[in-house]
């Protein structure tokens, strides 16, 4: 709690397993809500274009 501070409601939505979410699967979110009481979504890590380029060069050799 000291890291995140006082919790506050940000979003309320109806989850429908038939309708996809942006990044996470609806099933994964529903499971986390049942087990933990919350679902925390963080942005994906930035792409490391240099490492991707090195891997492509290595594969082409």
N, C-alpha and C positions, 0 to 999 in steps of 0.2 A: 504494500500500500504506500510505503514511503517513496517508492520509485514512480508509481503511476499517479498518485494522488487520490483524491476522493472520486469514486466512480460516479458517472452521470449517464443517463439514458441518452443515446445518440440516435439510434435508429430502431424502428419497430417495423417488421415486415412479416407477411405470411409466407411460410416456406412450403413449397409444393414440390415433391420429388419429381414430378413430371416437367417442371420448368427449371432450366439450368441457371446457375449463378455465374458471375463473371469469372472468377479464378478457381474457387473451391467447388467441390461437388456438394450438392444439396444434402446428400446422405452424410457426408463427412461433417458438415456444419450441424446437422440435427443430432448426430452422435455426440459431438463435443458438448452441445447444449444439454443433453441428457446426463452425460457423465460429469462434466465440470461446471455446468451452469452458465457457461459463456463460450464464445468463440472469438479468438483473437486472430485477425488477419493482418499480416504485415506485407509490405510490397516485396516483390521478387528482387533478388540481388541484381545489380547492374551487370550487363553483359561485359565480359572481358574480351574485347575484340582482338587484342594483341595475342592472347592465348589461342583464340579460335584461328587466327591467321597462322600462328606457328604450327598448330595441329594440321591445318590444311597443307602447309608446305612439307611437313614431315610425311603426310600420307601420299603426297605426290612424288616423293623421292623413291 
